[in-house]
C-alpha cells in the first residue's frame, strides 16, 4: 500500500461540499476516493489496531464518502440527477472493544480542506449512534479542562513528504498510548458510571395502585394516539408491572410500552437490561421516579408464546380482564394494541427496587435532567441520580409550622396513590413462609390463620415452641418495604398486647422485599431504644 500522497488529499478538497458537475458520475467519485485516500485511511487504522490488539483495541472505518443526498436536479437534457455532497475528510475509529457502546474513541484520518492528517480523541456527535447533547457537552468539558493535546494532533502536507507508513504507525501508536489515561477518564467523566449498553431509562403509564392492577383514567395521558388515552383502552398493560401474583418458574412476565414500538419489538429480543422507570401524572403535569428493574430480560417470540399459553392454561387472563372491568375498561386484553402480546419482558420480583417512600414514588423536580424526550422509547440512562439519591435526604425534624406548598405536601397531593394488597400474592408469601418454618423448626407447631379470641383477630402465621411460647408472623405485600413495616407494626403490637395479657414476646414482619439498610437500622433502633421484640424476614418469591 503506497503512502499518502498530495493527490490523495487534494481529491478530498476537490470534491468536498460542492455538487460535482460534468461527465464524472457520483459513483465514479466514490470509487476514486474509496480506492485512494479512503482505502489508505482504512489501512492506517487496520495496521494500528493490529499493533494494539493485545490490549483489546479494534478499529472501525466508514466506507461511504457521500455526506448527504439532496433533492434531484433536472439537467439540460431533461434527465434528473440527485444532488450529492462529499465528505472533505476521512476517519476511522480506534477503541477498546469493551467500550464500543460508549461512542468515545481515538480517530485517525485526513482533513482535505486543511490538507493534513489528523489524530485525535473524540466522540460520536451526530447520526443515529450520536451521543445525547449533554454527553457531548460533558466530553468536551473534559477535554477543555484536562487535555487539549489529546484532542487534536495534526500532520501537514509539507511534513507528510518526510514520512512513511512505519513512521506514521509508530507515531500513532505512541499518541494512543500516551493518552490512554485520558481516553479512560473521558469515558468515566462522560458516562459517570452508567453502562451505555445495560442501563436504560423508560417511561411507563400513570397508575395510582402501585402498578399492581389497572387504576382507571385518573392521571392518564389524554394525548390522541397514546396507549393511555380513552381513545384506546384507557389503560396500559404496564399497569400489572409489579403484580407478582402470577409467577412462572420464579419469573414475573410484564410489559413495557417502550419495548412495543417499531424496531424495539425485535431489536432487543433476548437482551438483558437494568431499567429505571419514570412516569407522569397528566392531571398535575408532574413526573415521578417509579423504580428500577435489574436483570430485565426482553422476551423472544418463543418465550412470549410460551407465557401466553401458560396464562391461558391457568386462566390468568380472566383475572386480568376482571381488573379491567373494575375500572370501566372493555374487559378485553387487546392483543392488537399490545402486539405481539401483553408480555415483552420477564424478571424476578427480588430484582425490583422502589424508592424508599410510602408509595414507592419520588418526585422528579426537573425532568430535563433525566430525559429531553418523554416518549415511550427505551432511552440510554445517564440521568443524574444514583441509587443513594433515590430517597429523601436531609436531617429529619418536626416542622411545627411547615411552609405552604412544601415538597412533601405537594408530592402527596399529586400522587394520590392508594396502597392495596394482592390476595394471591399474600397467599404465595404465606405458603412459602409456612414451608420454610416447618423446615427450619421441625419440632415447633406451625399454625396458619390462627384466631385471637374473643376478638376474632386472625394471625397470618403462629409458631408455637415446645415450651408454649408463641411467635407471631404478619405477612404484608404492599408495594414498598416501608409501607409493609408501617402497616404491620401497629397491627402486631395490638394483637400481642391489647388486653390484660401478653400473647407473644416475638413479632416478625414478613414480605418479599429485600431488606434495605435503612429498614434494618430502623428496626434495630426500635429494639434498642424501646425494647420492641420486632424483626423482619424476607420470603423471596422466585425461590
C-alpha positions in Angstrom: 0.0 0.0 0.0 1.5 3.3 -1.1 1.8 6.0 1.5 -0.5 9.1 1.5 0.3 11.5 -1.4 -0.6 15.1 -2.1 -3.0 13.9 -4.8 -4.9 11.8 -2.3 -5.6 14.7 0.0 -6.3 17.1 -2.9 -9.1 14.8 -4.1 -11.0 15.3 -0.9 -10.6 19.0 -1.2 -11.8 19.0 -4.8 -15.0 17.1 -4.1 -15.8 18.4 -0.7 -19.1 20.2 0.0 -19.8 21.0 -3.7 -22.1 19.5 -6.3 -20.0 17.5 -8.8 -20.6 18.7 -12.3 -19.5 17.4 -15.7 -19.3 13.9 -17.0 -18.0 12.2 -13.9 -20.7 10.4 -12.0 -21.2 10.3 -8.2 -20.4 6.6 -8.3 -17.1 7.3 -10.0 -16.2 9.9 -7.5 -16.9 7.4 -4.7 -14.8 4.8 -6.3 -11.9 7.2 -6.9 -11.9 8.3 -3.2 -12.6 4.8 -1.8 -9.7 3.2 -3.6 -7.4 6.1 -2.9 -7.4 8.1 0.3 -10.3 6.2 2.0 -8.6 2.8 1.4 -5.3 4.2 2.8 -7.2 5.5 5.9 -8.6 2.0 6.4 -5.1 0.5 6.0 -3.7 3.0 8.5 -6.4 2.1 11.1 -6.1 -1.6 10.5 -2.4 -1.7 11.0 -2.7 0.5 14.1 -5.4 -1.8 15.6 -3.2 -4.8 14.9 -0.3 -3.1 16.8 -2.6 -2.5 19.8 -4.7 -5.7 19.5 -3.0 -7.3 22.6 -4.7 -4.6 24.8 -8.1 -5.1 23.2 -8.2 -2.3 20.7 -10.2 -2.6 17.5 -10.9 -0.4 14.5 -14.0 0.7 12.6 -13.9 2.7 9.3 -16.7 4.2 7.3 -16.5 3.3 3.6 -19.0 5.8 2.1 -17.8 9.2 1.0 -21.2 10.6 0.4 -22.0 13.2 3.1 -25.6 13.6 2.1 -28.0 13.3 -0.7 -30.4 16.2 -1.5 -33.3 16.8 -3.9 -33.0 15.8 -7.5 -32.0 18.4 -10.1 -33.2 18.4 -13.7 -30.3 18.7 -16.2 -30.3 20.4 -19.6 -31.0 17.2 -21.4 -34.2 16.7 -19.3 -32.8 13.9 -17.1 -32.9 14.2 -13.3 -29.9 13.6 -11.2 -29.7 13.5 -7.4 -27.6 16.1 -5.8 -24.8 14.8 -3.6 -22.1 16.3 -1.5 -19.0 14.6 -0.4 -17.1 14.5 2.8 -14.0 16.6 3.0 -12.5 14.2 5.4 -11.9 10.5 6.1 -11.8 9.0 9.5 -11.6 5.6 11.3 -12.3 4.9 14.9 -9.9 3.1 17.3 -11.4 2.0 20.6 -11.3 -0.9 23.1 -13.8 -3.5 22.1 -15.4 -3.5 25.6 -16.1 0.3 25.2 -18.0 0.0 21.9 -21.3 1.3 23.1 -19.8 4.4 24.8 -19.1 6.1 21.5 -15.8 7.6 22.7 -12.7 6.8 20.6 -9.5 7.8 19.0 -9.8 8.7 15.3 -7.2 8.8 12.5 -7.9 10.3 9.2 -7.4 13.0 6.6 -8.8 16.6 6.5 -9.0 17.6 2.9 -9.8 21.2 3.5 -6.9 21.8 5.8 -4.6 19.5 3.9 -3.4 17.4 6.8 -3.5 14.1 8.6 -5.2 14.1 11.9 -5.1 12.0 15.2 -7.5 12.9 18.0 -9.6 11.8 20.9 -13.3 12.4 20.0 -16.8 11.1 20.5 -19.8 10.3 18.2 -21.6 13.6 17.8 -24.2 13.1 15.1 -26.2 10.4 13.5 -28.3 7.5 14.9 -25.5 6.5 17.1 -24.6 10.0 18.2 -24.4 10.8 21.9 -27.0 12.9 23.6 -26.0 16.6 23.6 -25.5 16.5 27.3 -23.0 13.7 27.0 -21.2 15.5 24.2 -21.0 18.6 26.5 -19.5 16.5 29.3 -16.9 15.1 26.9 -16.0 18.5 25.5 -15.8 19.9 29.0 -13.3 17.1 30.0 -11.1 17.8 27.0 -11.1 21.6 27.6 -10.2 21.2 31.3 -7.8 18.3 31.1 -6.0 17.7 27.8 -6.0 19.9 24.7 -3.1 17.9 23.3 -5.2 14.7 23.1 -8.0 16.5 21.3 -6.1 17.2 18.1 -2.7 16.4 16.6 -2.0 17.3 13.0 0.5 16.4 10.3 0.5 18.9 7.5 1.2 18.2 3.8 4.8 19.7 3.8 5.6 17.4 6.8 4.0 14.5 5.1 6.6 14.2 2.4 9.1 13.2 5.1 7.0 10.4 6.5 6.2 6.8 5.6 4.0 4.0 7.0 6.5 2.9 9.6 6.9 6.4 11.0 3.2 7.2 10.9 2.2 3.9 12.7 4.9 4.4 15.3 3.7 8.0 16.0 0.0 6.9 16.0 0.7 4.1 18.5 2.7 6.4 20.7 -0.2 9.0 20.6 -2.8 6.5 21.8 -0.5 5.0 24.5 0.3 8.5 25.8 -3.3 9.5 26.0 -4.9 6.2 27.1 -5.5 7.5 30.6 -7.4 10.5 29.1 -9.4 8.0 27.0 -10.4 6.1 30.1 -11.0 9.3 32.2 -13.1 10.8 29.4 -15.2 7.6 29.4 -15.8 7.9 33.1 -16.4 11.6 33.2 -18.9 11.5 30.3 -20.9 8.5 31.4 -20.5 8.9 35.1 -20.6 5.2 35.9 -23.5 4.4 33.7 -23.3 1.3 31.4 -24.4 2.5 27.9 -25.5 -1.0 26.9 -27.2 -2.3 30.0 -28.5 0.8 31.8 -31.7 2.1 30.2 -34.5 4.5 31.1 -38.2 4.1 30.2 -41.4 5.9 30.7 -44.4 3.9 32.0 -48.1 4.8 32.2 -49.5 6.5 35.2 -51.0 4.3 37.9 -52.3 5.0 41.4 -52.3 1.4 42.6 -48.6 0.7 42.6 -48.7 -0.9 39.1 -50.4 -3.9 40.7 -53.6 -3.6 38.7 -55.2 -1.0 36.4 -56.2 2.1 38.3 -58.5 3.8 35.8 -58.4 7.1 33.9 -57.1 9.3 36.8 -53.9 10.9 35.8 -53.6 9.1 32.5 -52.4 10.8 29.3 -55.2 12.2 27.2 -53.0 12.6 24.1 -54.6 11.3 20.9 -53.0 8.0 20.0 -51.4 7.4 23.4 -51.9 3.9 24.7 -53.1 5.5 27.9 -55.8 7.6 26.3 -59.5 6.8 26.3 -59.4 6.5 22.5 -57.6 3.3 23.1 -58.4 1.0 26.1 -57.7 3.8 28.6 -55.0 1.7 30.3 -51.6 0.3 29.7 -50.5 -3.3 30.0 -47.8 -1.9 32.2 -50.4 -1.5 34.9 -49.6 -5.1 36.1 -45.9 -4.4 36.0 -45.4 -5.0 39.8 -48.2 -7.6 40.2 -46.3 -10.7 41.4 -49.3 -12.9 42.0 -48.7 -14.8 38.7 -45.1 -16.2 38.5 -43.8 -18.7 36.0 -40.8 -20.6 37.3 -39.9 -17.7 39.6 -40.3 -15.0 36.9 -42.8 -12.3 36.6 -43.8 -11.7 33.0 -44.5 -8.0 32.4 -44.9 -5.4 29.7 -43.2 -2.1 28.9 -44.6 0.2 26.1 -41.0 1.4 25.2 -40.4 -2.2 24.0 -43.6 -2.3 22.0 -42.8 0.4 19.3 -41.3 -0.1 15.9 -37.9 -1.9 15.8 -37.8 -2.3 19.6 -40.1 -5.3 19.2 -37.3 -7.3 17.7 -34.1 -5.4 18.2 -33.8 -6.1 21.9 -35.0 -9.7 22.0 -33.0 -11.9 24.4 -31.0 -8.9 25.8 -30.8 -8.1 29.5 -31.1 -4.6 30.9 -31.2 -2.7 34.1 -34.2 -0.3 33.5 -35.1 2.8 35.6 -38.7 3.9 35.2 -40.4 7.3 35.3 -44.0 8.2 35.0 -46.1 11.3 34.5 -49.4 12.4 36.2 -51.2 14.1 33.3 -53.6 15.8 35.7 -50.9 17.7 37.5 -48.1 17.6 34.9 -45.6 16.2 37.4 -43.1 13.4 36.9 -42.0 10.7 39.3 -39.3 8.1 39.6 -41.0 4.8 40.0 -38.2 2.3 40.5 -35.6 0.1 38.8 -35.8 -3.4 37.4 -32.5 -5.1 37.4 -31.7 -8.1 35.1 -34.8 -7.5 33.0 -34.8 -10.0 30.1 -36.5 -9.0 26.8 -38.6 -12.0 25.6 -38.1 -13.8 22.4 -41.0 -14.7 20.2 -41.0 -18.2 21.5 -40.9 -17.1 25.2 -43.8 -14.8 24.6 -45.8 -17.6 23.1 -45.0 -19.9 26.0 -46.0 -17.3 28.5 -49.3 -16.7 26.7 -50.1 -20.4 26.6 -49.4 -20.7 30.4 -51.6 -17.7 31.2 -54.4 -19.2 29.2 -54.0 -22.6 30.8 -54.0 -21.2 34.3 -56.9 -18.8 33.4 -54.9 -15.8 34.5 -56.2 -13.7 31.6 -59.6 -14.0 33.2 -58.5 -12.3 36.4 -56.7 -9.6 34.3 -59.9 -8.9 32.4 -61.8 -8.7 35.7 -59.4 -6.0 36.7 -60.2 -4.0 33.6 -63.9 -4.3 34.1 -63.4 -3.0 37.7 -62.1 0.3 36.3 -64.6 0.7 33.5 -62.4 -0.6 30.6 -63.6 -3.0 28.0 -62.6 -6.1 29.9 -60.7 -7.4 27.0 -56.9 -7.9 26.6 -56.4 -6.3 23.2 -53.6 -8.3 21.6 -53.6 -5.9 18.6 -52.8 -2.9 20.8 -50.1 -4.7 22.7 -48.8 -6.7 19.8 -47.5 -9.3 19.7 -49.0 -9.8 23.2 -49.2 -8.4 26.7 -45.7 -9.6 27.7 -42.4 -8.4 26.4 -40.0 -8.9 29.3 -39.5 -11.0 32.4 -37.7 -10.5 35.7 -37.6 -11.8 39.3 -39.5 -9.8 41.9 -36.4 -9.6 44.0 -34.7 -7.6 41.3 -37.2 -4.7 41.6 -36.1 -1.6 43.6 -38.6 1.0 44.6 -37.9 4.4 46.2 -38.0 4.2 50.0 -41.2 6.3 50.3 -44.7 5.3 51.4 -46.0 4.9 47.9 -42.8 3.9 46.1 -42.6 7.2 44.1 -40.2 10.0 44.2 -40.9 13.4 42.7 -38.6 14.5 39.8 -38.0 18.2 40.2 -36.7 18.7 36.7 -37.5 16.0 34.1 -35.0 17.7 31.7 -32.2 16.4 34.0 -33.5 12.9 33.3 -34.5 12.9 29.7 -35.0 15.6 27.0 -37.8 13.4 25.5 -40.7 11.9 27.3 -41.7 9.5 24.6 -42.3 5.8 25.2 -39.0 4.6 24.0 -36.0 2.8 25.6 -33.5 5.6 26.4 -29.9 5.3 27.4 -29.8 6.0 31.1 -27.5 8.8 32.2 -29.9 10.6 34.5 -28.1 12.3 37.3 -29.5 10.4 40.3 -27.7 7.5 41.7 -29.2 4.7 43.9 -28.1 6.6 47.0 -30.0 9.7 45.9 -33.3 7.9 45.5 -34.6 8.5 49.0 -35.4 11.8 50.7 -32.3 13.4 52.1 -31.5 15.9 54.8 -31.8 15.9 58.6 -35.2 14.7 59.7 -37.0 17.1 62.0 -40.5 18.2 63.0 -41.8 21.4 61.3 -44.5 22.7 63.6 -45.4 25.4 61.0 -44.5 23.9 57.6 -44.4 26.2 54.7 -47.5 26.2 52.5 -46.9 24.1 49.4 -43.8 22.3 50.9 -42.4 19.5 48.7 -43.7 16.7 50.9 -47.3 18.1 50.9 -47.2 18.7 47.2 -45.9 15.2 46.3 -48.6 13.6 48.5 -51.4 15.6 46.7 -50.1 14.8 43.3 -49.6 11.1 43.6 -52.9 10.3 45.2 -51.7 6.7 45.5 -53.7 4.1 47.2 -52.0 1.2 48.9 -53.5 -2.2 48.2 -52.6 -5.8 48.9 -53.0 -8.5 46.4 -54.7 -11.5 47.9 -53.0 -14.0 45.6 -49.6 -12.6 46.3 -50.3 -12.6 50.1 -51.2 -16.3 49.9 -48.0 -17.1 48.0 -45.8 -15.4 50.6 -47.8 -17.1 53.4 -47.4 -20.6 51.9 -43.7 -20.1 51.3 -43.2 -18.9 54.9 -45.0 -21.9 56.3 -42.9 -24.3 54.3 -39.7 -22.6 55.4 -40.7 -22.5 59.1 -41.6 -26.2 59.0 -38.2 -27.0 57.6 -36.3 -24.7 59.9 -38.2 -25.6 63.1 -39.3 -29.2 62.7 -40.2 -29.5 66.4 -42.5 -26.5 66.6 -46.2 -26.3 65.8 -46.9 -24.0 62.7 -50.4 -22.7 62.5 -51.9 -20.7 59.6 -54.7 -18.2 60.2 -54.8 -18.7 63.9 -57.5 -16.7 65.7 -57.2 -14.5 68.8 -60.3 -14.9 70.9 -62.7 -13.4 71.8 -61.5 -10.6 69.5 -61.7 -12.9 66.4 -58.5 -11.3 65.1 -56.7 -13.5 62.6 -52.9 -14.0 62.6 -51.2 -14.9 59.3 -48.9 -17.5 60.9 -48.1 -18.5 64.5 -45.2 -20.7 65.5 -45.5 -22.3 68.9 -42.4 -23.6 70.6 -42.3 -26.8 72.8 -42.4 -24.6 75.9 -45.6 -22.9 74.8 -44.1 -19.6 73.7 -45.6 -18.2 70.5 -44.1 -16.2 67.7 -46.4 -14.1 65.6 -45.7 -13.6 61.8 -47.6 -10.9 59.9 -47.4 -11.0 56.1 -47.6 -7.8 54.1 -47.2 -7.5 50.3 -47.6 -3.7 49.8 -45.5 -2.0 47.0 -42.7 -0.9 49.3 -41.0 -2.4 52.4 -41.5 0.8 54.3 -45.3 0.6 53.8 -45.2 -3.1 54.8 -43.4 -2.3 58.1 -45.7 0.6 58.8 -48.9 -1.4 58.3 -47.7 -4.5 60.2 -46.1 -2.8 63.2 -49.1 -1.4 64.9 -51.2 -4.4 64.0 -48.8 -6.9 65.6 -48.4 -4.8 68.8 -52.1 -4.7 69.1 -52.5 -8.4 68.5 -49.8 -9.3 71.0 -50.5 -6.9 73.8 -54.1 -5.4 73.7 -56.0 -6.5 76.8 -54.9 -7.9 80.1 -52.2 -10.4 79.0 -49.3 -10.7 76.6 -49.7 -13.3 73.9 -46.3 -13.1 72.2 -42.9 -11.8 73.0 -41.5 -12.1 69.5 -43.0 -10.4 66.4 -41.8 -11.0 62.8 -42.9 -8.8 59.8 -42.8 -10.8 56.6 -42.7 -9.7 53.0 -41.0 -10.5 49.7 -39.0 -7.2 49.6 -35.2 -7.4 50.1 -34.3 -5.7 53.5 -32.7 -2.3 52.9 -30.0 -0.8 55.1 -32.3 1.9 56.3 -35.0 -0.6 57.2 -32.6 -2.8 59.2 -31.3 0.3 61.1 -34.9 1.4 61.8 -36.0 -2.0 63.2 -32.8 -2.3 65.3 -33.4 1.2 66.7 -36.9 0.1 67.8 -35.3 -2.9 69.6 -32.5 -0.9 71.2 -34.5 2.2 72.1 -37.9 0.8 73.0 -37.2 -2.9 73.6 -39.7 -4.0 71.0 -39.2 -7.6 70.0 -39.7 -6.9 66.3 -37.7 -8.3 63.3 -38.1 -8.7 59.6 -38.0 -11.8 57.4 -37.8 -11.8 53.6 -39.5 -14.6 51.6 -38.2 -14.4 48.0 -40.9 -15.1 45.5 -38.6 -16.7 43.0 -37.1 -19.4 45.3 
